[in-house]
Amino acid sequence: MTSFLLAMTFFLVVMVAVGLFCVLRGASNADRMMAVQLFGTGGIAALLLVGVAHGTEGVVDVVLTLSVLAAFAAVAFVKADESSAKDENRPEQGS
Amino acid sequence: MRIAADIFTIVAILTGAFFFLAGTVGLLRFPDTLTRLHALTKADNLGLGLVVLGLLPQSNSVFAGLKMILVWLLVLLASATVSQLIARAARRDGPPS
């Protein structure tokens, strides 16, 4: 079972790495942010798999940190995007 | 009993990995931003959910299992919020297509 879990971890990490090509190529900034979001979720799943495979419970705490961090990164991106858009062209138009 | 739990784990985690594969392929191949967001949220919600579900029979204690479910619920909440925010940013950046 341990080797299966580790093989799945490897698979997920490869998937996330392929998804990160979107950050390089990205059609828009939103697409880049989506790739980072996938990195967050894939990283969470991979860490959980490793934690259970090796029987180390503490990994779940690392996972909690990562999940909060990924969410905050996306919120920070959207806030920065919003304020730069306001500065550039339409100062009066809110959402 | 042990074998049944192991089979359940393998099936659930393989299904979860499939959703991650689908999410990555969708992110790379779908034509516009909103469809890519759709593909991504499948990986977030179902992929991680199935992986957590598959890991439950392997965890040592009930408490550890509950904590993993809690992580999934947190990610669900966060990804629902974040996908709304990203969609709004994408719509502001370019014309909706």
N, CA and C atoms of all chains as a GROMACS GRO file, in nm:
protein
  576
    1MET      N    1   0.083  -0.121   0.000
    1MET     CA    2   0.000   0.000   0.000
    1MET      C    3   0.086   0.125   0.000
    2THR      N    4   0.199   0.119   0.074
    2THR     CA    5   0.288   0.236   0.079
    2THR      C    6   0.340   0.272  -0.059
    3SER      N    7   0.380   0.170  -0.136
    3SER     CA    8   0.436   0.200  -0.268
    3SER      C    9   0.328   0.256  -0.360
    4PHE      N   10   0.204   0.207  -0.345
    4PHE     CA   11   0.095   0.264  -0.426
    4PHE      C   12   0.074   0.411  -0.394
    5LEU      N   13   0.072   0.442  -0.264
    5LEU     CA   14   0.051   0.582  -0.223
    5LEU      C   15   0.163   0.671  -0.275
    6LEU      N   16   0.286   0.620  -0.269
    6LEU     CA   17   0.399   0.701  -0.315
    6LEU      C   18   0.395   0.718  -0.467
    7ALA      N   19   0.353   0.612  -0.538
    7ALA     CA   20   0.341   0.624  -0.684
    7ALA      C   21   0.236   0.729  -0.720
    8MET      N   22   0.125   0.731  -0.646
    8MET     CA   23   0.021   0.831  -0.672
    8MET      C   24   0.074   0.972  -0.641
    9THR      N   25   0.155   0.983  -0.535
    9THR     CA   26   0.216   1.113  -0.504
    9THR      C   27   0.300   1.162  -0.621
   10PHE      N   28   0.381   1.071  -0.675
   10PHE     CA   29   0.465   1.105  -0.789
   10PHE      C   30   0.379   1.153  -0.906
   11PHE      N   31   0.271   1.079  -0.932
   11PHE     CA   32   0.182   1.116  -1.042
   11PHE      C   33   0.125   1.256  -1.022
   12LEU      N   34   0.078   1.285  -0.900
   12LEU     CA   35   0.018   1.416  -0.874
   12LEU      C   36   0.120   1.527  -0.890
   13VAL      N   37   0.243   1.503  -0.843
   13VAL     CA   38   0.346   1.607  -0.854
   13VAL      C   39   0.377   1.633  -1.002
   14VAL      N   40   0.382   1.526  -1.083
   14VAL     CA   41   0.405   1.545  -1.226
   14VAL      C   42   0.292   1.626  -1.289
   15MET      N   43   0.167   1.594  -1.251
   15MET     CA   44   0.052   1.668  -1.303
   15MET      C   45   0.063   1.816  -1.271
   16VAL      N   46   0.097   1.846  -1.145
   16VAL     CA   47   0.110   1.985  -1.103
   16VAL      C   48   0.221   2.055  -1.181
   17ALA      N   49   0.333   1.984  -1.202
   17ALA     CA   50   0.445   2.043  -1.276
   17ALA      C   51   0.404   2.074  -1.419
   18VAL      N   52   0.328   1.983  -1.481
   18VAL     CA   53   0.279   2.010  -1.617
   18VAL      C   54   0.187   2.131  -1.616
   19GLY      N   55   0.101   2.139  -1.513
   19GLY     CA   56   0.009   2.252  -1.503
   19GLY      C   57   0.083   2.384  -1.489
   20LEU      N   58   0.202   2.381  -1.430
   20LEU     CA   59   0.277   2.505  -1.410
   20LEU      C   60   0.329   2.564  -1.541
   21PHE      N   61   0.323   2.485  -1.650
   21PHE     CA   62   0.358   2.543  -1.780
   21PHE      C   63   0.267   2.661  -1.813
   22CYS      N   64   0.145   2.655  -1.757
   22CYS     CA   65   0.050   2.764  -1.778
   22CYS      C   66   0.103   2.895  -1.722
   23VAL      N   67   0.182   2.887  -1.615
   23VAL     CA   68   0.237   3.011  -1.559
   23VAL      C   69   0.334   3.074  -1.658
   24LEU      N   70   0.413   2.990  -1.725
   24LEU     CA   71   0.507   3.041  -1.825
   24LEU      C   72   0.433   3.096  -1.945
   25ARG      N   73   0.341   3.015  -1.999
   25ARG     CA   74   0.279   3.043  -2.127
   25ARG      C   75   0.162   3.138  -2.114
   26GLY      N   76   0.093   3.127  -1.998
   26GLY     CA   77  -0.035   3.190  -1.962
   26GLY      C   78  -0.096   3.289  -2.058
   27ALA      N   79  -0.219   3.261  -2.099
   27ALA     CA   80  -0.287   3.353  -2.189
   27ALA      C   81  -0.314   3.485  -2.118
   28SER      N   82  -0.350   3.481  -1.992
   28SER     CA   83  -0.374   3.603  -1.916
   28SER      C   84  -0.325   3.583  -1.773
   29ASN      N   85  -0.328   3.691  -1.696
   29ASN     CA   86  -0.285   3.680  -1.556
   29ASN      C   87  -0.376   3.586  -1.478
   30ALA      N   88  -0.506   3.586  -1.511
   30ALA     CA   89  -0.600   3.498  -1.441
   30ALA      C   90  -0.563   3.352  -1.464
   31ASP      N   91  -0.516   3.320  -1.586
   31ASP     CA   92  -0.476   3.181  -1.614
   31ASP      C   93  -0.355   3.141  -1.533
   32ARG      N   94  -0.263   3.236  -1.518
   32ARG     CA   95  -0.145   3.207  -1.436
   32ARG      C   96  -0.186   3.179  -1.291
   33MET      N   97  -0.280   3.260  -1.243
   33MET     CA   98  -0.326   3.241  -1.105
   33MET      C   99  -0.395   3.106  -1.088
   34MET      N  100  -0.467   3.062  -1.192
   34MET     CA  101  -0.533   2.932  -1.185
   34MET      C  102  -0.432   2.820  -1.174
   35ALA      N  103  -0.320   2.832  -1.249
   35ALA     CA  104  -0.216   2.729  -1.241
   35ALA      C  105  -0.159   2.723  -1.100
   36VAL      N  106  -0.141   2.840  -1.038
   36VAL     CA  107  -0.091   2.843  -0.900
   36VAL      C  108  -0.192   2.778  -0.806
   37GLN      N  109  -0.320   2.801  -0.834
   37GLN     CA  110  -0.425   2.741  -0.753
   37GLN      C  111  -0.421   2.589  -0.762
   38LEU      N  112  -0.400   2.539  -0.886
   38LEU     CA  113  -0.387   2.394  -0.906
   38LEU      C  114  -0.264   2.341  -0.833
   39PHE      N  115  -0.157   2.421  -0.833
   39PHE     CA  116  -0.037   2.384  -0.759
   39PHE      C  117  -0.068   2.369  -0.611
   40GLY      N  118  -0.149   2.461  -0.558
   40GLY     CA  119  -0.188   2.452  -0.417
   40GLY      C  120  -0.264   2.324  -0.387
   41THR      N  121  -0.366   2.296  -0.467
   41THR     CA  122  -0.449   2.179  -0.442
   41THR      C  123  -0.370   2.049  -0.463
   42GLY      N  124  -0.293   2.044  -0.572
   42GLY     CA  125  -0.214   1.925  -0.599
   42GLY      C  126  -0.110   1.901  -0.491
   43GLY      N  127  -0.050   2.011  -0.443
   43GLY     CA  128   0.047   2.000  -0.334
   43GLY      C  129  -0.017   1.946  -0.208
   44ILE      N  130  -0.139   1.991  -0.179
   44ILE     CA  131  -0.212   1.944  -0.061
   44ILE      C  132  -0.235   1.794  -0.072
   45ALA      N  133  -0.286   1.750  -0.190
   45ALA     CA  134  -0.314   1.607  -0.208
   45ALA      C  135  -0.186   1.524  -0.197
   46ALA      N  136  -0.077   1.572  -0.259
   46ALA     CA  137   0.048   1.497  -0.256
   46ALA      C  138   0.102   1.485  -0.113
   47LEU      N  139   0.094   1.596  -0.038
   47LEU     CA  140   0.142   1.593   0.101
   47LEU      C  141   0.060   1.498   0.187
   48LEU      N  142  -0.073   1.498   0.167
   48LEU     CA  143  -0.158   1.407   0.243
   48LEU      C  144  -0.120   1.262   0.214
   49LEU      N  145  -0.095   1.233   0.085
   49LEU     CA  146  -0.057   1.096   0.046
   49LEU      C  147   0.073   1.055   0.113
   50VAL      N  148   0.173   1.145   0.109
   50VAL     CA  149   0.302   1.114   0.172
   50VAL      C  150   0.285   1.093   0.322
   51GLY      N  151   0.204   1.182   0.384
   51GLY     CA  152   0.184   1.172   0.528
   51GLY      C  153   0.123   1.040   0.569
   52VAL      N  154   0.021   0.996   0.496
   52VAL     CA  155  -0.042   0.869   0.532
   52VAL      C  156   0.050   0.752   0.498
   53ALA      N  157   0.123   0.762   0.386
   53ALA     CA  158   0.212   0.651   0.347
   53ALA      C  159   0.318   0.627   0.452
   54HIS      N  160   0.369   0.735   0.511
   54HIS     CA  161   0.475   0.720   0.611
   54HIS      C  162   0.425   0.723   0.754
   55GLY      N  163   0.294   0.742   0.772
   55GLY     CA  164   0.236   0.743   0.907
   55GLY      C  165   0.278   0.860   0.992
   56THR      N  166   0.309   0.972   0.927
   56THR     CA  167   0.345   1.092   1.005
   56THR      C  168   0.226   1.187   1.006
   57GLU      N  169   0.166   1.205   1.124
   57GLU     CA  170   0.045   1.284   1.135
   57GLU      C  171   0.071   1.434   1.120
   58GLY      N  172   0.193   1.476   1.154
   58GLY     CA  173   0.223   1.618   1.152
   58GLY      C  174   0.209   1.682   1.017
   59VAL      N  175   0.215   1.600   0.911
   59VAL     CA  176   0.206   1.654   0.776
   59VAL      C  177   0.073   1.726   0.754
   60VAL      N  178  -0.032   1.681   0.825
   60VAL     CA  179  -0.164   1.743   0.807
   60VAL      C  180  -0.158   1.891   0.846
   61ASP      N  181  -0.077   1.926   0.946
   61ASP     CA  182  -0.064   2.066   0.985
   61ASP      C  183   0.003   2.148   0.876
   62VAL      N  184   0.106   2.088   0.810
   62VAL     CA  185   0.170   2.155   0.697
   62VAL      C  186   0.068   2.178   0.587
   63VAL      N  187  -0.017   2.077   0.566
   63VAL     CA  188  -0.120   2.086   0.463
   63VAL      C  189  -0.216   2.201   0.493
   64LEU      N  190  -0.254   2.216   0.619
   64LEU     CA  191  -0.343   2.326   0.658
   64LEU      C  192  -0.280   2.461   0.624
   65THR      N  193  -0.151   2.475   0.655
   65THR     CA  194  -0.080   2.600   0.622
   65THR      C  195  -0.083   2.626   0.473
   66LEU      N  196  -0.054   2.522   0.395
   66LEU     CA  197  -0.049   2.536   0.250
   66LEU      C  198  -0.184   2.577   0.193
   67SER      N  199  -0.292   2.519   0.247
   67SER     CA  200  -0.424   2.550   0.192
   67SER      C  201  -0.462   2.694   0.221
   68VAL      N  202  -0.432   2.741   0.341
   68VAL     CA  203  -0.462   2.881   0.373
   68VAL      C  204  -0.376   2.974   0.289
   69LEU      N  205  -0.249   2.937   0.269
   69LEU     CA  206  -0.156   3.020   0.192
   69LEU      C  207  -0.201   3.034   0.047
   70ALA      N  208  -0.246   2.922  -0.014
   70ALA     CA  209  -0.291   2.925  -0.154
   70ALA      C  210  -0.411   3.018  -0.168
   71ALA      N  211  -0.504   3.010  -0.072
   71ALA     CA  212  -0.622   3.096  -0.079
   71ALA      C  213  -0.582   3.242  -0.066
   72PHE      N  214  -0.493   3.273   0.028
   72PHE     CA  215  -0.452   3.412   0.047
   72PHE      C  216  -0.377   3.465  -0.074
   73ALA      N  217  -0.296   3.379  -0.138
   73ALA     CA  218  -0.222   3.423  -0.257
   73ALA      C  219  -0.320   3.466  -0.365
   74ALA      N  220  -0.426   3.389  -0.386
   74ALA     CA  221  -0.523   3.423  -0.490
   74ALA      C  222  -0.596   3.552  -0.455
   75VAL      N  223  -0.633   3.569  -0.328
   75VAL     CA  224  -0.703   3.691  -0.288
   75VAL      C  225  -0.612   3.812  -0.307
   76ALA      N  226  -0.483   3.797  -0.273
   76ALA     CA  227  -0.389   3.907  -0.292
   76ALA      C  228  -0.376   3.943  -0.439
   77PHE      N  229  -0.370   3.841  -0.526
   77PHE     CA  230  -0.363   3.866  -0.670
   77PHE      C  231  -0.483   3.946  -0.718
   78VAL      N  232  -0.603   3.904  -0.676
   78VAL     CA  233  -0.724   3.971  -0.724
   78VAL      C  234  -0.729   4.116  -0.673
   79LYS      N  235  -0.689   4.138  -0.547
   79LYS     CA  236  -0.691   4.274  -0.493
   79LYS      C  237  -0.592   4.362  -0.570
   80ALA      N  238  -0.471   4.311  -0.597
   80ALA     CA  239  -0.372   4.390  -0.669
   80ALA      C  240  -0.420   4.422  -0.810
   81ASP      N  241  -0.479   4.323  -0.875
   81ASP     CA  242  -0.531   4.340  -1.010
   81ASP      C  243  -0.640   4.448  -1.012
   82GLU      N  244  -0.726   4.442  -0.910
   82GLU     CA  245  -0.837   4.535  -0.900
   82GLU      C  246  -0.787   4.679  -0.885
   83SER      N  247  -0.691   4.699  -0.794
   83SER     CA  248  -0.647   4.836  -0.769
   83SER      C  249  -0.569   4.890  -0.887
   84SER      N  250  -0.491   4.805  -0.957
   84SER     CA  251  -0.417   4.854  -1.073
   84SER      C  252  -0.513   4.889  -1.186
   85ALA      N  253  -0.620   4.810  -1.200
   85ALA     CA  254  -0.719   4.841  -1.304
   85ALA      C  255  -0.788   4.973  -1.274
   86LYS      N  256  -0.815   4.998  -1.147
   86LYS     CA  257  -0.881   5.124  -1.109
   86LYS      C  258  -0.790   5.243  -1.137
   87ASP      N  259  -0.661   5.227  -1.106
   87ASP     CA  260  -0.567   5.337  -1.127
   87ASP      C  261  -0.555   5.370  -1.275
   88GLU      N  262  -0.559   5.265  -1.359
   88GLU     CA  263  -0.529   5.287  -1.500
   88GLU      C  264  -0.638   5.363  -1.573
   89ASN      N  265  -0.760   5.306  -1.576
   89ASN     CA  266  -0.856   5.370  -1.666
   89ASN      C  267  -0.984   5.423  -1.602
   90ARG      N  268  -1.055   5.336  -1.529
   90ARG     CA  269  -1.188   5.384  -1.490
   90ARG      C  270  -1.197   5.397  -1.340
   91PRO      N  271  -1.165   5.517  -1.291
   91PRO     CA  272  -1.156   5.535  -1.147
   91PRO      C  273  -1.291   5.528  -1.076
   92GLU      N  274  -1.402   5.555  -1.148
   92GLU     CA  275  -1.529   5.565  -1.078
   92GLU      C  276  -1.610   5.436  -1.077
   93GLN      N  277  -1.572   5.342  -1.166
   93GLN     CA  278  -1.654   5.223  -1.180
   93GLN      C  279  -1.616   5.118  -1.077
   94GLY      N  280  -1.706   5.095  -0.981
   94GLY     CA  281  -1.685   4.987  -0.885
   94GLY      C  282  -1.749   4.861  -0.936
   95SER      N  283  -1.747   4.757  -0.854
   95SER     CA  284  -1.809   4.632  -0.899
   95SER      C  285  -1.955   4.628  -0.855
   96MET      N  286  -1.148  -0.798   0.538
   96MET     CA  287  -1.185  -0.661   0.576
   96MET      C  288  -1.074  -0.565   0.536
   97ARG      N  289  -0.952  -0.607   0.568
   97ARG     CA  290  -0.834  -0.526   0.533
   97ARG      C  291  -0.824  -0.509   0.381
   98ILE      N  292  -0.848  -0.621   0.310
   98ILE     CA  293  -0.838  -0.616   0.163
   98ILE      C  294  -0.946  -0.526   0.105
   99ALA      N  295  -1.067  -0.533   0.162
   99ALA     CA  296  -1.175  -0.446   0.114
   99ALA      C  297  -1.138  -0.300   0.130
  100ALA      N  298  -1.081  -0.265   0.247
  100ALA     CA  299  -1.041  -0.126   0.271
  100ALA      C  300  -0.934  -0.084   0.172
  101ASP      N  301  -0.838  -0.175   0.145
  101ASP     CA  302  -0.731  -0.142   0.051
  101ASP      C  303  -0.785  -0.119  -0.090
  102ILE      N  304  -0.878  -0.206  -0.131
  102ILE     CA  305  -0.936  -0.190  -0.265
  102ILE      C  306  -1.011  -0.057  -0.275
  103PHE      N  307  -1.087  -0.024  -0.169
  103PHE     CA  308  -1.158   0.104  -0.166
  103PHE      C  309  -1.061   0.220  -0.181
  104THR      N  310  -0.949   0.212  -0.106
  104THR     CA  311  -0.847   0.318  -0.114
  104THR      C  312  -0.793   0.332  -0.255
  105ILE      N  313  -0.758   0.218  -0.316
  105ILE     CA  314  -0.697   0.224  -0.449
  105ILE      C  315  -0.794   0.282  -0.550
  106VAL      N  316  -0.920   0.236  -0.546
  106VAL     CA  317  -1.018   0.286  -0.643
  106VAL      C  318  -1.040   0.436  -0.624
  107ALA      N  319  -1.060   0.480  -0.499
  107ALA     CA  320  -1.089   0.621  -0.474
  107ALA      C  321  -0.971   0.709  -0.514
  108ILE      N  322  -0.849   0.668  -0.480
  108ILE     CA  323  -0.734   0.752  -0.511
  108ILE      C  324  -0.708   0.755  -0.661
  109LEU      N  325  -0.729   0.642  -0.730
  109LEU     CA  326  -0.711   0.643  -0.875
  109LEU      C  327  -0.813   0.736  -0.941
  110THR      N  328  -0.938   0.733  -0.892
  110THR     CA  329  -1.039   0.824  -0.947
  110THR      C  330  -0.999   0.970  -0.921
  111GLY      N  331  -0.951   0.997  -0.799
  111GLY     CA  332  -0.906   1.132  -0.767
  111GLY      C  333  -0.793   1.177  -0.857
  112ALA      N  334  -0.696   1.086  -0.882
  112ALA     CA  335  -0.584   1.119  -0.969
  112ALA      C  336  -0.632   1.146  -1.110
  113PHE      N  337  -0.737   1.074  -1.153
  113PHE     CA  338  -0.793   1.100  -1.286
  113PHE      C  339  -0.847   1.242  -1.294
  114PHE      N  340  -0.912   1.288  -1.186
  114PHE     CA  341  -0.965   1.424  -1.189
  114PHE      C  342  -0.853   1.527  -1.192
  115PHE      N  343  -0.743   1.498  -1.125
  115PHE     CA  344  -0.628   1.589  -1.133
  115PHE      C  345  -0.573   1.593  -1.275
  116LEU      N  346  -0.567   1.475  -1.340
  116LEU     CA  347  -0.523   1.469  -1.479
  116LEU      C  348  -0.615   1.552  -1.568
  117ALA      N  349  -0.748   1.534  -1.546
  117ALA     CA  350  -0.845   1.609  -1.626
  117ALA      C  351  -0.830   1.759  -1.603
  118GLY      N  352  -0.808   1.798  -1.477
  118GLY     CA  353  -0.792   1.940  -1.446
  118GLY      C  354  -0.671   1.999  -1.515
  119THR      N  355  -0.559   1.924  -1.514
  119THR     CA  356  -0.437   1.975  -1.576
  119THR      C  357  -0.452   1.985  -1.727
  120VAL      N  358  -0.508   1.880  -1.788
  120VAL     CA  359  -0.527   1.882  -1.934
  120VAL      C  360  -0.622   1.994  -1.973
  121GLY      N  361  -0.729   2.011  -1.894
  121GLY     CA  362  -0.824   2.118  -1.923
  121GLY      C  363  -0.759   2.255  -1.912
  122LEU      N  364  -0.677   2.273  -1.809
  122LEU     CA  365  -0.608   2.401  -1.789
  122LEU      C  366  -0.518   2.433  -1.909
  123LEU      N  367  -0.458   2.330  -1.968
  123LEU     CA  368  -0.367   2.354  -2.080
  123LEU      C  369  -0.439   2.363  -2.214
  124ARG      N  370  -0.552   2.294  -2.229
  124ARG     CA  371  -0.610   2.279  -2.362
  124ARG      C  372  -0.738   2.356  -2.386
  125PHE      N  373  -0.813   2.394  -2.281
  125PHE     CA  374  -0.943   2.457  -2.306
  125PHE      C  375  -0.928   2.596  -2.366
  126PRO      N  376  -1.026   2.639  -2.448
  126PRO     CA  377  -1.008   2.759  -2.530
  126PRO      C  378  -1.009   2.892  -2.454
  127ASP      N  379  -1.095   2.913  -2.355
  127ASP     CA  380  -1.094   3.046  -2.291
  127ASP      C  381  -1.090   3.036  -2.138
  128THR      N  382  -1.074   3.152  -2.077
  128THR     CA  383  -1.042   3.155  -1.934
  128THR      C  384  -1.149   3.089  -1.848
  129LEU      N  385  -1.276   3.115  -1.878
  129LEU     CA  386  -1.381   3.063  -1.790
  129LEU      C  387  -1.394   2.912  -1.799
  130THR      N  388  -1.374   2.854  -1.919
  130THR     CA  389  -1.378   2.707  -1.928
  130THR      C  390  -1.258   2.646  -1.856
  131ARG      N  391  -1.144   2.715  -1.862
  131ARG     CA  392  -1.026   2.665  -1.789
  131ARG      C  393  -1.052   2.668  -1.639
  132LEU      N  394  -1.122   2.773  -1.594
  132LEU     CA  395  -1.156   2.782  -1.452
  132LEU      C  396  -1.248   2.666  -1.412
  133HIS      N  397  -1.339   2.632  -1.502
  133HIS     CA  398  -1.430   2.519  -1.479
  133HIS      C  399  -1.351   2.389  -1.462
  134ALA      N  400  -1.252   2.367  -1.551
  134ALA     CA  401  -1.172   2.245  -1.542
  134ALA      C  402  -1.093   2.242  -1.411
  135LEU      N  403  -1.041   2.358  -1.372
  135LEU     CA  404  -0.960   2.364  -1.250
  135LEU      C  405  -1.041   2.330  -1.126
  136THR      N  406  -1.166   2.381  -1.118
  136THR     CA  407  -1.243   2.358  -0.996
  136THR      C  408  -1.284   2.212  -0.981
  137LYS      N  409  -1.291   2.139  -1.094
  137LYS     CA  410  -1.316   1.995  -1.082
  137LYS      C  411  -1.200   1.926  -1.010
  138ALA      N  412  -1.079   1.966  -1.047
  138ALA     CA  413  -0.962   1.906  -0.981
  138ALA      C  414  -0.961   1.942  -0.833
  139ASP      N  415  -0.993   2.068  -0.804
  139ASP     CA  416  -0.993   2.114  -0.665
  139ASP      C  417  -1.090   2.033  -0.580
  140ASN      N  418  -1.216   2.030  -0.623
  140ASN     CA  419  -1.320   1.977  -0.536
  140ASN      C  420  -1.325   1.825  -0.538
  141LEU      N  421  -1.340   1.767  -0.658
  141LEU     CA  422  -1.357   1.622  -0.667
  141LEU      C  423  -1.226   1.547  -0.650
  142GLY      N  424  -1.119   1.598  -0.713
  142GLY     CA  425  -0.991   1.527  -0.706
  142GLY      C  426  -0.942   1.516  -0.563
  143LEU      N  427  -0.936   1.630  -0.496
  143LEU     CA  428  -0.888   1.628  -0.356
  143LEU      C  429  -0.986   1.552  -0.267
  144GLY      N  430  -1.117   1.569  -0.292
  144GLY     CA  431  -1.217   1.498  -0.212
  144GLY      C  432  -1.201   1.348  -0.222
  145LEU      N  433  -1.179   1.297  -0.344
  145LEU     CA  434  -1.165   1.153  -0.361
  145LEU      C  435  -1.035   1.101  -0.300
  146VAL      N  436  -0.928   1.182  -0.310
  146VAL     CA  437  -0.801   1.140  -0.249
  146VAL      C  438  -0.818   1.130  -0.097
  147VAL      N  439  -0.883   1.231  -0.037
  147VAL     CA  440  -0.906   1.228   0.108
  147VAL      C  441  -0.994   1.109   0.146
  148LEU      N  442  -1.099   1.086   0.067
  148LEU     CA  443  -1.189   0.972   0.093
  148LEU      C  444  -1.111   0.840   0.088
  149GLY      N  445  -1.021   0.830  -0.009
  149GLY     CA  446  -0.941   0.708  -0.022
  149GLY      C  447  -0.843   0.690   0.092
  150LEU      N  448  -0.796   0.801   0.148
  150LEU     CA  449  -0.697   0.791   0.255
  150LEU      C  450  -0.760   0.759   0.390
  151LEU      N  451  -0.891   0.784   0.403
  151LEU     CA  452  -0.957   0.765   0.533
  151LEU      C  453  -0.936   0.625   0.593
  152PRO      N  454  -0.957   0.515   0.517
  152PRO     CA  455  -0.938   0.382   0.577
  152PRO      C  456  -0.794   0.354   0.619
  153GLN      N  457  -0.697   0.431   0.565
  153GLN     CA  458  -0.556   0.405   0.595
  153GLN      C  459  -0.506   0.485   0.715
  154SER      N  460  -0.586   0.583   0.761
  154SER     CA  461  -0.535   0.668   0.868
  154SER      C  462  -0.540   0.595   1.002
  155ASN      N  463  -0.451   0.634   1.092
  155ASN     CA  464  -0.432   0.560   1.217
  155ASN      C  465  -0.545   0.579   1.317
  156SER      N  466  -0.596   0.702   1.328
  156SER     CA  467  -0.696   0.728   1.429
  156SER      C  468  -0.814   0.802   1.368
  157VAL      N  469  -0.927   0.804   1.441
  157VAL     CA  470  -1.044   0.876   1.395
  157VAL      C  471  -1.014   1.025   1.385
  158PHE      N  472  -0.935   1.074   1.481
  158PHE     CA  473  -0.901   1.216   1.486
  158PHE      C  474  -0.826   1.258   1.359
  159ALA      N  475  -0.730   1.174   1.317
  159ALA     CA  476  -0.653   1.209   1.196
  159ALA      C  477  -0.744   1.212   1.075
  160GLY      N  478  -0.839   1.119   1.067
  160GLY     CA  479  -0.932   1.117   0.956
  160GLY      C  480  -1.020   1.241   0.954
  161LEU      N  481  -1.068   1.280   1.073
  161LEU     CA  482  -1.151   1.401   1.082
  161LEU      C  483  -1.074   1.524   1.038
  162LYS      N  484  -0.946   1.528   1.073
  162LYS     CA  485  -0.864   1.643   1.036
  162LYS      C  486  -0.848   1.652   0.884
  163MET      N  487  -0.834   1.534   0.820
  163MET     CA  488  -0.821   1.537   0.674
  163MET      C  489  -0.951   1.583   0.609
  164ILE      N  490  -1.065   1.540   0.663
  164ILE     CA  491  -1.193   1.588   0.609
  164ILE      C  492  -1.206   1.738   0.626
  165LEU      N  493  -1.157   1.788   0.741
  165LEU     CA  494  -1.159   1.930   0.768
  165LEU      C  495  -1.076   2.007   0.665
  166VAL      N  496  -0.958   1.951   0.630
  166VAL     CA  497  -0.874   2.014   0.528
  166VAL      C  498  -0.952   2.025   0.397
  167TRP      N  499  -1.021   1.916   0.362
  167TRP     CA  500  -1.096   1.918   0.236
  167TRP      C  501  -1.206   2.024   0.240
  168LEU      N  502  -1.278   2.033   0.353
  168LEU     CA  503  -1.383   2.134   0.364
  168LEU      C  504  -1.326   2.275   0.353
  169LEU      N  505  -1.210   2.296   0.414
  169LEU     CA  506  -1.144   2.427   0.405
  169LEU      C  507  -1.108   2.460   0.261
  170VAL      N  508  -1.054   2.359   0.189
  170VAL     CA  509  -1.017   2.382   0.049
  170VAL      C  510  -1.142   2.407  -0.035
  171LEU      N  511  -1.251   2.339  -0.006
  171LEU     CA  512  -1.377   2.363  -0.078
  171LEU      C  513  -1.421   2.508  -0.062
  172LEU      N  514  -1.424   2.555   0.063
  172LEU     CA  515  -1.464   2.692   0.090
  172LEU      C  516  -1.373   2.790   0.017
  173ALA      N  517  -1.241   2.768   0.032
  173ALA     CA  518  -1.144   2.861  -0.026
  173ALA      C  519  -1.155   2.860  -0.177
  174SER      N  520  -1.168   2.743  -0.239
  174SER     CA  521  -1.168   2.740  -0.385
  174SER      C  522  -1.297   2.798  -0.441
  175ALA      N  523  -1.407   2.782  -0.368
  175ALA     CA  524  -1.532   2.843  -0.415
  175ALA      C  525  -1.517   2.995  -0.416
  176THR      N  526  -1.462   3.051  -0.308
  176THR     CA  527  -1.442   3.196  -0.301
  176THR      C  528  -1.345   3.244  -0.408
  177VAL      N  529  -1.231   3.171  -0.418
  177VAL     CA  530  -1.125   3.214  -0.508
  177VAL      C  531  -1.170   3.206  -0.654
  178SER      N  532  -1.249   3.104  -0.690
  178SER     CA  533  -1.289   3.094  -0.830
  178SER      C  534  -1.384   3.208  -0.866
  179GLN      N  535  -1.468   3.251  -0.772
  179GLN     CA  536  -1.551   3.369  -0.798
  179GLN      C  537  -1.464   3.492  -0.822
  180LEU      N  538  -1.362   3.509  -0.737
  180LEU     CA  539  -1.276   3.628  -0.750
  180LEU      C  540  -1.199   3.626  -0.880
  181ILE      N  541  -1.144   3.507  -0.916
  181ILE     CA  542  -1.066   3.498  -1.040
  181ILE      C  543  -1.154   3.523  -1.161
  182ALA      N  544  -1.277   3.468  -1.157
  182ALA     CA  545  -1.368   3.489  -1.270
  182ALA      C  546  -1.399   3.637  -1.286
  183ARG      N  547  -1.417   3.707  -1.173
  183ARG     CA  548  -1.445   3.851  -1.182
  183ARG      C  549  -1.325   3.925  -1.241
  184ALA      N  550  -1.204   3.888  -1.197
  184ALA     CA  551  -1.084   3.953  -1.250
  184ALA      C  552  -1.070   3.925  -1.399
  185ALA      N  553  -1.097   3.801  -1.441
  185ALA     CA  554  -1.085   3.766  -1.582
  185ALA      C  555  -1.185   3.845  -1.666
  186ARG      N  556  -1.304   3.866  -1.611
  186ARG     CA  557  -1.407   3.939  -1.685
  186ARG      C  558  -1.370   4.086  -1.698
  187ARG      N  559  -1.304   4.140  -1.595
  187ARG     CA  560  -1.264   4.280  -1.600
  187ARG      C  561  -1.151   4.302  -1.699
  188ASP      N  562  -1.059   4.202  -1.705
  188ASP     CA  563  -0.942   4.216  -1.792
  188ASP      C  564  -0.979   4.216  -1.940
  189GLY      N  565  -1.064   4.122  -1.978
  189GLY     CA  566  -1.095   4.111  -2.120
  189GLY      C  567  -1.245   4.103  -2.141
  190PRO      N  568  -1.290   4.111  -2.266
  190PRO     CA  569  -1.432   4.097  -2.293
  190PRO      C  570  -1.477   3.954  -2.265
  191PRO      N  571  -1.596   3.936  -2.207
  191PRO     CA  572  -1.643   3.800  -2.181
  191PRO      C  573  -1.665   3.725  -2.312
  192SER      N  574  -1.607   3.608  -2.322
  192SER     CA  575  -1.619   3.534  -2.448
  192SER      C  576  -1.675   3.396  -2.421
   0.00000   0.00000   0.00000
